[in-house]
Amino acid sequence: MKYGFFDYKYLIEGYHGQDFDGAMRYVFLVFCFASIPTLIYLLRNTKHETVTKVLRFLAIFMIVLEITKVSWESYWDIKTGQGFNAGGILPFDTCSLFLYMLPLAGWGKGKVRTCALGWLSTLGLVGGVSNVLFLQALKYYPFWTFGAMFSMVYHYLMVFVALWIVATRYLVFKPVIMFYAFLPHLLFSVLVIALDYHFGWDYMLYRFAGGVPFVEGVASNWMAAGTPYLTTLLMLGLYFLFTALFTLLYTNAQASAQASERYVYS
């Protein structure tokens, strides 16, 4: 099977998700589980001014990368007769919030910055880890292609940024943060839910819960019964549950780490 780095999925003959089911997916997993904790440990004492600069750089880098990816994929969708993939390529997925929260975290002030950092650390981590574990891009693109590499870089950075914010105490967590962290997700959801129901899409998994373990089957039954809104409510509840869970975990972890430091230096 021959292909180039920038070859498009419909033009790669003979590929049917072999790297998703094969060794390369696990190579990526091992790389992530080895490198991210190591980097977090080494960079845990990074000055907050440096973290801000990195977040600003990543905000610009990721937006440019996203525009490149959407333009590249749309060009091939149209050229190969698929048409513009409005229901799958627009930045309306849960992970797309990473693009919007990075600038707010890097340049925002006050509660806006708190909301952005809170989302990046909680639901940003959930989205990143989910896609690291189940890298859907490998179902369509071989490992050594732009399509796959884009997804790997994107979700790797989601996990790294989330844990780095917590480890450096760039955001000091307390229980109330769960509401700040969920607010941008809720506001974005209002827009996405309206679009999903109007166009029949499944952005943020609000209608079909595509790929969500256990929930997808239930969502299918609710859709058949004419009650897809139950899936929407369930997904909103799950998103908030994860936000609350990680907020409380971070609150306890930071408090424990700070207590240990006081004990060491006392």
BALOBA-1460 file (C-alpha; in Angstrom, 3 decimals):
// residues 266
<rec num="1" residu="m" x="0.000" y="0.000" z="0.000"/>
<rec num="2" residu="k" x="1.591" y="3.236" z="-1.193"/>
<rec num="3" residu="y" x="0.563" y="6.697" z="-0.045"/>
<rec num="4" residu="g" x="2.025" y="10.126" z="0.606"/>
<rec num="5" residu="f" x="1.960" y="12.138" z="3.812"/>
<rec num="6" residu="f" x="-0.770" y="14.490" z="2.542"/>
<rec num="7" residu="d" x="-2.835" y="11.903" z="0.686"/>
<rec num="8" residu="y" x="-6.564" y="12.071" z="1.326"/>
<rec num="9" residu="k" x="-8.496" y="9.201" z="2.909"/>
<rec num="10" residu="y" x="-10.638" y="8.411" z="-0.123"/>
<rec num="11" residu="l" x="-7.531" y="8.189" z="-2.298"/>
<rec num="12" residu="i" x="-5.561" y="5.767" z="-0.098"/>
<rec num="13" residu="e" x="-6.358" y="2.406" z="-1.658"/>
<rec num="14" residu="g" x="-6.290" y="-0.658" z="0.546"/>
<rec num="15" residu="y" x="-6.498" y="1.136" z="3.896"/>
<rec num="16" residu="h" x="-9.369" y="0.065" z="6.112"/>
<rec num="17" residu="g" x="-8.269" y="1.158" z="9.586"/>
<rec num="18" residu="q" x="-5.356" y="-1.264" z="9.933"/>
<rec num="19" residu="d" x="-3.370" y="1.123" z="12.157"/>
<rec num="20" residu="f" x="-6.334" y="1.588" z="14.503"/>
<rec num="21" residu="d" x="-6.560" y="-2.162" z="15.006"/>
<rec num="22" residu="g" x="-2.804" y="-2.728" z="14.806"/>
<rec num="23" residu="a" x="0.426" y="-1.888" z="16.584"/>
<rec num="24" residu="m" x="0.747" y="1.798" z="15.657"/>
<rec num="25" residu="r" x="-2.176" y="2.848" z="17.813"/>
<rec num="26" residu="y" x="-0.514" y="1.232" z="20.820"/>
<rec num="27" residu="v" x="2.826" y="2.799" z="19.944"/>
<rec num="28" residu="f" x="1.100" y="6.171" z="20.191"/>
<rec num="29" residu="l" x="-0.520" y="5.196" z="23.497"/>
<rec num="30" residu="v" x="2.804" y="4.133" z="25.014"/>
<rec num="31" residu="f" x="4.421" y="7.352" z="23.787"/>
<rec num="32" residu="c" x="1.662" y="9.456" z="25.399"/>
<rec num="33" residu="f" x="1.639" y="7.602" z="28.718"/>
<rec num="34" residu="a" x="5.431" y="7.815" z="28.932"/>
<rec num="35" residu="s" x="6.102" y="11.345" z="27.681"/>
<rec num="36" residu="i" x="3.236" y="13.383" z="29.144"/>
<rec num="37" residu="p" x="3.790" y="12.459" z="32.832"/>
<rec num="38" residu="t" x="7.529" y="12.967" z="32.322"/>
<rec num="39" residu="l" x="7.038" y="16.421" z="30.825"/>
<rec num="40" residu="i" x="4.549" y="17.396" z="33.528"/>
<rec num="41" residu="y" x="7.008" y="16.355" z="36.241"/>
<rec num="42" residu="l" x="9.919" y="18.209" z="34.646"/>
<rec num="43" residu="l" x="7.864" y="21.340" z="33.970"/>
<rec num="44" residu="r" x="5.836" y="21.413" z="37.204"/>
<rec num="45" residu="n" x="7.734" y="24.437" z="38.539"/>
<rec num="46" residu="t" x="7.472" y="26.516" z="35.367"/>
<rec num="47" residu="k" x="6.913" y="30.204" z="36.077"/>
<rec num="48" residu="h" x="3.381" y="31.379" z="35.377"/>
<rec num="49" residu="e" x="4.666" y="34.029" z="32.983"/>
<rec num="50" residu="t" x="6.168" y="31.250" z="30.869"/>
<rec num="51" residu="v" x="2.960" y="29.213" z="30.984"/>
<rec num="52" residu="t" x="1.075" y="32.257" z="29.696"/>
<rec num="53" residu="k" x="3.490" y="32.652" z="26.774"/>
<rec num="54" residu="v" x="3.183" y="28.966" z="25.884"/>
<rec num="55" residu="l" x="-0.621" y="29.090" z="26.001"/>
<rec num="56" residu="r" x="-0.592" y="32.114" z="23.702"/>
<rec num="57" residu="f" x="1.751" y="30.377" z="21.281"/>
<rec num="58" residu="l" x="-0.388" y="27.232" z="21.298"/>
<rec num="59" residu="a" x="-3.526" y="29.309" z="20.712"/>
<rec num="60" residu="i" x="-2.061" y="30.732" z="17.501"/>
<rec num="61" residu="f" x="-0.468" y="27.440" z="16.448"/>
<rec num="62" residu="m" x="-3.639" y="25.393" z="16.924"/>
<rec num="63" residu="i" x="-5.863" y="27.885" z="15.096"/>
<rec num="64" residu="v" x="-3.485" y="27.932" z="12.121"/>
<rec num="65" residu="l" x="-3.303" y="24.128" z="12.182"/>
<rec num="66" residu="e" x="-7.105" y="23.833" z="12.332"/>
<rec num="67" residu="i" x="-7.581" y="26.217" z="9.400"/>
<rec num="68" residu="t" x="-5.004" y="24.231" z="7.425"/>
<rec num="69" residu="k" x="-6.729" y="20.936" z="8.213"/>
<rec num="70" residu="v" x="-10.238" y="22.174" z="7.397"/>
<rec num="71" residu="s" x="-9.062" y="23.800" z="4.153"/>
<rec num="72" residu="w" x="-7.105" y="20.711" z="3.088"/>
<rec num="73" residu="e" x="-9.897" y="18.261" z="3.867"/>
<rec num="74" residu="s" x="-12.604" y="20.476" z="2.348"/>
<rec num="75" residu="y" x="-10.595" y="20.820" z="-0.863"/>
<rec num="76" residu="w" x="-10.408" y="17.051" z="-1.241"/>
<rec num="77" residu="d" x="-14.027" y="16.507" z="-0.168"/>
<rec num="78" residu="i" x="-15.188" y="18.823" z="-2.918"/>
<rec num="79" residu="k" x="-12.657" y="17.623" z="-5.506"/>
<rec num="80" residu="t" x="-13.574" y="13.949" z="-4.998"/>
<rec num="81" residu="g" x="-17.291" y="14.680" z="-5.246"/>
<rec num="82" residu="q" x="-18.110" y="14.246" z="-1.549"/>
<rec num="83" residu="g" x="-19.146" y="17.866" z="-1.171"/>
<rec num="84" residu="f" x="-18.475" y="20.134" z="1.783"/>
<rec num="85" residu="n" x="-18.790" y="18.050" z="4.964"/>
<rec num="86" residu="a" x="-20.777" y="20.542" z="7.035"/>
<rec num="87" residu="g" x="-21.903" y="17.845" z="9.470"/>
<rec num="88" residu="g" x="-18.440" y="16.626" z="10.322"/>
<rec num="89" residu="i" x="-15.686" y="19.113" z="9.617"/>
<rec num="90" residu="l" x="-16.832" y="22.327" z="11.296"/>
<rec num="91" residu="p" x="-15.207" y="23.192" z="14.669"/>
<rec num="92" residu="f" x="-18.336" y="22.428" z="16.696"/>
<rec num="93" residu="d" x="-17.221" y="19.235" z="18.413"/>
<rec num="94" residu="t" x="-16.511" y="19.003" z="22.132"/>
<rec num="95" residu="c" x="-12.779" y="19.003" z="21.468"/>
<rec num="96" residu="s" x="-13.175" y="22.090" z="19.279"/>
<rec num="97" residu="l" x="-13.577" y="24.146" z="22.444"/>
<rec num="98" residu="f" x="-9.828" y="23.670" z="22.904"/>
<rec num="99" residu="l" x="-9.364" y="26.139" z="20.032"/>
<rec num="100" residu="y" x="-11.606" y="28.719" z="21.677"/>
<rec num="101" residu="m" x="-10.429" y="28.306" z="25.264"/>
<rec num="102" residu="l" x="-6.693" y="28.615" z="24.533"/>
<rec num="103" residu="p" x="-6.868" y="32.307" z="23.493"/>
<rec num="104" residu="l" x="-9.132" y="33.109" z="26.452"/>
<rec num="105" residu="a" x="-6.716" y="31.329" z="28.796"/>
<rec num="106" residu="g" x="-3.697" y="33.108" z="27.307"/>
<rec num="107" residu="w" x="-5.081" y="36.630" z="26.975"/>
<rec num="108" residu="g" x="-8.252" y="36.628" z="29.091"/>
<rec num="109" residu="k" x="-8.664" y="38.273" z="32.473"/>
<rec num="110" residu="g" x="-10.658" y="37.573" z="35.612"/>
<rec num="111" residu="k" x="-13.620" y="35.212" z="35.388"/>
<rec num="112" residu="v" x="-13.192" y="34.758" z="31.626"/>
<rec num="113" residu="r" x="-9.706" y="33.396" z="32.171"/>
<rec num="114" residu="t" x="-10.928" y="31.214" z="35.055"/>
<rec num="115" residu="c" x="-13.673" y="29.717" z="32.858"/>
<rec num="116" residu="a" x="-11.215" y="28.955" z="30.077"/>
<rec num="117" residu="l" x="-8.587" y="27.402" z="32.332"/>
<rec num="118" residu="g" x="-11.254" y="25.432" z="34.164"/>
<rec num="119" residu="w" x="-12.604" y="23.951" z="30.922"/>
<rec num="120" residu="l" x="-9.127" y="23.152" z="29.588"/>
<rec num="121" residu="s" x="-8.269" y="21.274" z="32.780"/>
<rec num="122" residu="t" x="-11.492" y="19.286" z="33.120"/>
<rec num="123" residu="l" x="-13.490" y="18.575" z="29.980"/>
<rec num="124" residu="g" x="-10.406" y="19.362" z="27.913"/>
<rec num="125" residu="l" x="-8.662" y="16.482" z="29.650"/>
<rec num="126" residu="v" x="-11.652" y="14.160" z="29.165"/>
<rec num="127" residu="g" x="-11.783" y="14.932" z="25.448"/>
<rec num="128" residu="g" x="-8.040" y="14.574" z="25.013"/>
<rec num="129" residu="v" x="-7.749" y="11.275" z="26.872"/>
<rec num="130" residu="s" x="-10.776" y="9.792" z="25.089"/>
<rec num="131" residu="n" x="-9.225" y="10.478" z="21.716"/>
<rec num="132" residu="v" x="-5.757" y="9.357" z="22.755"/>
<rec num="133" residu="l" x="-7.234" y="6.023" z="23.832"/>
<rec num="134" residu="f" x="-9.483" y="5.677" z="20.783"/>
<rec num="135" residu="l" x="-7.806" y="7.652" z="18.021"/>
<rec num="136" residu="q" x="-10.653" y="7.716" z="15.515"/>
<rec num="137" residu="a" x="-8.499" y="9.300" z="12.805"/>
<rec num="138" residu="l" x="-6.627" y="6.007" z="12.426"/>
<rec num="139" residu="k" x="-9.821" y="4.413" z="11.145"/>
<rec num="140" residu="y" x="-9.497" y="6.609" z="8.054"/>
<rec num="141" residu="y" x="-5.820" y="7.553" z="7.810"/>
<rec num="142" residu="p" x="-2.628" y="5.500" z="8.202"/>
<rec num="143" residu="f" x="-0.357" y="6.539" z="11.064"/>
<rec num="144" residu="w" x="2.202" y="8.406" z="8.925"/>
<rec num="145" residu="t" x="-0.194" y="10.847" z="7.283"/>
<rec num="146" residu="f" x="-1.244" y="14.431" z="7.938"/>
<rec num="147" residu="g" x="-4.802" y="13.394" z="8.786"/>
<rec num="148" residu="a" x="-3.642" y="11.095" z="11.567"/>
<rec num="149" residu="m" x="-0.820" y="13.339" z="12.783"/>
<rec num="150" residu="f" x="-3.172" y="16.310" z="13.122"/>
<rec num="151" residu="s" x="-5.415" y="14.338" z="15.471"/>
<rec num="152" residu="m" x="-2.476" y="12.977" z="17.456"/>
<rec num="153" residu="v" x="-0.899" y="16.404" z="17.969"/>
<rec num="154" residu="y" x="-4.253" y="18.011" z="18.787"/>
<rec num="155" residu="h" x="-5.318" y="15.537" z="21.454"/>
<rec num="156" residu="y" x="-1.819" y="15.084" z="22.875"/>
<rec num="157" residu="l" x="-1.717" y="18.823" z="23.535"/>
<rec num="158" residu="m" x="-5.194" y="18.753" z="25.103"/>
<rec num="159" residu="v" x="-3.977" y="16.253" z="27.697"/>
<rec num="160" residu="f" x="-0.657" y="18.001" z="28.277"/>
<rec num="161" residu="v" x="-2.159" y="21.475" z="28.694"/>
<rec num="162" residu="a" x="-4.807" y="20.210" z="31.130"/>
<rec num="163" residu="l" x="-2.324" y="18.508" z="33.442"/>
<rec num="164" residu="w" x="0.269" y="21.283" z="33.142"/>
<rec num="165" residu="i" x="-2.255" y="23.904" z="34.290"/>
<rec num="166" residu="v" x="-2.970" y="21.810" z="37.375"/>
<rec num="167" residu="a" x="0.649" y="20.825" z="38.138"/>
<rec num="168" residu="t" x="1.934" y="24.414" z="37.948"/>
<rec num="169" residu="r" x="-1.057" y="25.717" z="39.924"/>
<rec num="170" residu="y" x="-1.614" y="28.152" z="37.103"/>
<rec num="171" residu="l" x="-5.212" y="27.838" z="38.236"/>
<rec num="172" residu="v" x="-5.831" y="27.209" z="41.927"/>
<rec num="173" residu="f" x="-8.769" y="24.837" z="42.135"/>
<rec num="174" residu="k" x="-11.660" y="24.980" z="44.557"/>
<rec num="175" residu="p" x="-15.153" y="23.431" z="44.244"/>
<rec num="176" residu="v" x="-16.790" y="26.549" z="42.764"/>
<rec num="177" residu="i" x="-14.484" y="26.238" z="39.743"/>
<rec num="178" residu="m" x="-16.722" y="23.448" z="38.411"/>
<rec num="179" residu="f" x="-19.387" y="26.042" z="37.557"/>
<rec num="180" residu="y" x="-16.907" y="28.383" z="35.885"/>
<rec num="181" residu="a" x="-15.427" y="25.470" z="33.924"/>
<rec num="182" residu="f" x="-18.830" y="24.281" z="32.737"/>
<rec num="183" residu="l" x="-20.163" y="27.708" z="31.758"/>
<rec num="184" residu="p" x="-18.348" y="28.025" z="28.379"/>
<rec num="185" residu="h" x="-19.304" y="24.440" z="27.598"/>
<rec num="186" residu="l" x="-22.948" y="25.198" z="28.335"/>
<rec num="187" residu="l" x="-22.975" y="28.394" z="26.270"/>
<rec num="188" residu="f" x="-21.304" y="26.656" z="23.333"/>
<rec num="189" residu="s" x="-23.786" y="23.788" z="23.687"/>
<rec num="190" residu="v" x="-26.761" y="26.121" z="23.220"/>
<rec num="191" residu="l" x="-25.469" y="27.010" z="19.746"/>
<rec num="192" residu="v" x="-24.463" y="23.458" z="18.845"/>
<rec num="193" residu="i" x="-27.725" y="21.857" z="20.025"/>
<rec num="194" residu="a" x="-29.711" y="24.291" z="17.885"/>
<rec num="195" residu="l" x="-27.585" y="23.431" z="14.840"/>
<rec num="196" residu="d" x="-27.701" y="19.687" z="15.537"/>
<rec num="197" residu="y" x="-31.475" y="19.609" z="15.702"/>
<rec num="198" residu="h" x="-31.943" y="21.909" z="12.733"/>
<rec num="199" residu="f" x="-29.538" y="20.119" z="10.383"/>
<rec num="200" residu="g" x="-29.624" y="16.586" z="11.824"/>
<rec num="201" residu="w" x="-25.977" y="16.685" z="12.942"/>
<rec num="202" residu="d" x="-24.355" y="15.097" z="15.993"/>
<rec num="203" residu="y" x="-21.788" y="17.672" z="17.041"/>
<rec num="204" residu="m" x="-20.808" y="17.294" z="20.710"/>
<rec num="205" residu="l" x="-22.699" y="13.947" z="20.596"/>
<rec num="206" residu="y" x="-25.992" y="15.593" z="21.532"/>
<rec num="207" residu="r" x="-28.299" y="13.565" z="19.263"/>
<rec num="208" residu="f" x="-26.742" y="10.173" z="18.540"/>
<rec num="209" residu="a" x="-23.904" y="10.010" z="21.113"/>
<rec num="210" residu="g" x="-21.843" y="8.377" z="18.374"/>
<rec num="211" residu="g" x="-19.040" y="6.269" z="19.848"/>
<rec num="212" residu="v" x="-19.906" y="6.853" z="23.518"/>
<rec num="213" residu="p" x="-19.814" y="3.479" z="25.316"/>
<rec num="214" residu="f" x="-23.231" y="2.342" z="26.599"/>
<rec num="215" residu="v" x="-24.831" y="5.704" z="25.792"/>
<rec num="216" residu="e" x="-24.824" y="5.192" z="22.019"/>
<rec num="217" residu="g" x="-27.152" y="2.182" z="22.264"/>
<rec num="218" residu="v" x="-29.514" y="4.005" z="24.588"/>
<rec num="219" residu="a" x="-29.464" y="7.052" z="22.306"/>
<rec num="220" residu="s" x="-30.424" y="4.856" z="19.356"/>
<rec num="221" residu="n" x="-33.493" y="3.607" z="21.246"/>
<rec num="222" residu="w" x="-34.463" y="7.126" z="22.248"/>
<rec num="223" residu="m" x="-34.083" y="8.303" z="18.673"/>
<rec num="224" residu="a" x="-36.343" y="5.477" z="17.470"/>
<rec num="225" residu="a" x="-38.874" y="6.452" z="20.138"/>
<rec num="226" residu="g" x="-38.827" y="10.059" z="18.959"/>
<rec num="227" residu="t" x="-37.210" y="11.397" z="22.143"/>
<rec num="228" residu="p" x="-33.677" y="12.413" z="21.100"/>
<rec num="229" residu="y" x="-33.795" y="15.268" z="23.601"/>
<rec num="230" residu="l" x="-33.230" y="12.667" z="26.331"/>
<rec num="231" residu="t" x="-29.815" y="11.964" z="24.798"/>
<rec num="232" residu="t" x="-29.099" y="15.687" z="24.825"/>
<rec num="233" residu="l" x="-29.997" y="15.955" z="28.498"/>
<rec num="234" residu="l" x="-27.984" y="12.844" z="29.359"/>
<rec num="235" residu="m" x="-24.884" y="14.121" z="27.579"/>
<rec num="236" residu="l" x="-25.180" y="17.513" z="29.255"/>
<rec num="237" residu="g" x="-25.413" y="15.739" z="32.599"/>
<rec num="238" residu="l" x="-22.367" y="13.589" z="31.840"/>
<rec num="239" residu="y" x="-20.342" y="16.615" z="30.772"/>
<rec num="240" residu="f" x="-21.168" y="18.384" z="34.031"/>
<rec num="241" residu="l" x="-20.461" y="15.228" z="36.045"/>
<rec num="242" residu="f" x="-16.957" y="14.970" z="34.586"/>
<rec num="243" residu="t" x="-16.404" y="18.688" z="35.162"/>
<rec num="244" residu="a" x="-17.374" y="18.363" z="38.828"/>
<rec num="245" residu="l" x="-15.383" y="15.154" z="39.324"/>
<rec num="246" residu="f" x="-12.117" y="16.534" z="37.999"/>
<rec num="247" residu="t" x="-12.576" y="19.864" z="39.775"/>
<rec num="248" residu="l" x="-12.883" y="18.080" z="43.107"/>
<rec num="249" residu="l" x="-9.951" y="15.776" z="42.325"/>
<rec num="250" residu="y" x="-7.749" y="18.741" z="41.433"/>
<rec num="251" residu="t" x="-8.855" y="20.662" z="44.512"/>
<rec num="252" residu="n" x="-7.848" y="17.802" z="46.782"/>
<rec num="253" residu="a" x="-4.633" y="17.077" z="44.877"/>
<rec num="254" residu="q" x="-3.433" y="20.682" z="44.986"/>
<rec num="255" residu="a" x="-4.327" y="21.002" z="48.663"/>
<rec num="256" residu="s" x="-2.455" y="17.783" z="49.488"/>
<rec num="257" residu="a" x="0.590" y="18.842" z="47.502"/>
<rec num="258" residu="q" x="0.656" y="22.236" z="49.201"/>
<rec num="259" residu="a" x="0.347" y="20.628" z="52.636"/>
<rec num="260" residu="s" x="3.225" y="18.284" z="51.835"/>
<rec num="261" residu="e" x="5.399" y="21.194" z="50.767"/>
<rec num="262" residu="r" x="4.661" y="23.070" z="53.990"/>
<rec num="263" residu="y" x="5.591" y="19.955" z="55.951"/>
<rec num="264" residu="v" x="8.877" y="19.518" z="54.065"/>
<rec num="265" residu="y" x="9.945" y="23.123" z="54.566"/>
<rec num="266" residu="s" x="8.720" y="23.488" z="58.158"/>
